[in-house]
Amino acid sequence: MLNAVKRWLGREDPLTGAARAIDRGRSGIETVLGLPHRLAVPLLRRHFGEAVHPSDEEFRETGKNGYWSLPTPGSEFEVRLFGDDTGRVTVGTIRGTSVYSGLVVVSEWSPENPVAVWQVRLEESATDSARALHDFLLGDASS
């Protein structure tokens, strides 16, 4: 019984755990954001092994107009890296699913702005949990 009480008292706040999962997803994206396909693939394989999946075979070969699915940092999220028409990884997204559906964390790379700038957005259909996590990530305690 003492162990059960310790586990209950030691439980992490769900929002803190979700924020940590998003941070893990961001670090995976930042590994290759802005790189051309030829340089991104070896890094993805080194960091994630066979857990990285392309949207289709053509994208696997060219890196053009598709995406890589990265291992999920938590069961409530999906992580994708999108390649543009030149084969460069230009957009990374972390999307909430299930309880965090409607939360989108995104970074876009461009030659004019080569630094990863993260945006946290809510879609109209966002769940209450997604809204709470959005406010938590932005440090808005008034909600």
ABEGO torsion letter per residue (X at the ends): XAAAAAAAAABBBAAAAAAAAAAAAAAAAAAABGBBAAAAAAAAAAAAEAABBBABAAAAAAGBGBBBBBBBABAABBBBBBBBAAGBBABBBBBBBEAABGBBBBBBBBAABABBBBBBBBBAABBAAAAAAAAAAAGBAAX
